[in-house]
Amino acid sequence: MSRYPITVKSDLQTDESAVIGFDPPLRTFFLQAFPDEATDACALWLGGFLEEYPSLESIIDAARSEGYEVHGLTHDVIIALTKEGGTPTPPSIGERLGIVR
């Protein structure tokens, strides 16, 4: 699973320690920002389900629809994430057994 540091901003706050990445077993991009110091739960956590965000564009659009803007994605990170997201991943054991859909 890849994890790249980025900045996520809303009208009220900025998280300069946010992360974006790709989760091969779930075949989805994910984005985490604004963790609660006491619980570690994130105010923004996208991409926790199977094939939820199949493209980098889809997860950025989802964040934007919730009022967040993603900053700091370099050309190299975009290329790396796009390549990782385009690499075929076989179904997990849970999928093959019908446990995960």
Stockholm file with secondary structure:
# STOCKHOLM 1.0

chainA/1-101         MSRYPITVKSDLQTDESAVIGFDPPLRTFFLQAFPDEATDACALWLGGFLEEYPSLESIIDAARSEGYEVHGLTHDVIIALTKEGGTPTPPSIGERLGIVR
#=GR chainA/1-101 SS CCCEEEEEECSSCEEEEEEEEEETTTTEEEEEEEECTTTCCEEEEECCSTTSCCSHHHHHHHHHHTTCEEECCCHHHHHHHHHHHHSCCCCCHHHHTTSCC
#=GC SS_cons         CCCEEEEEECSSCEEEEEEEEEETTTTEEEEEEEECTTTCCEEEEECCSTTSCCSHHHHHHHHHHTTCEEECCCHHHHHHHHHHHHSCCCCCHHHHTTSCC
//
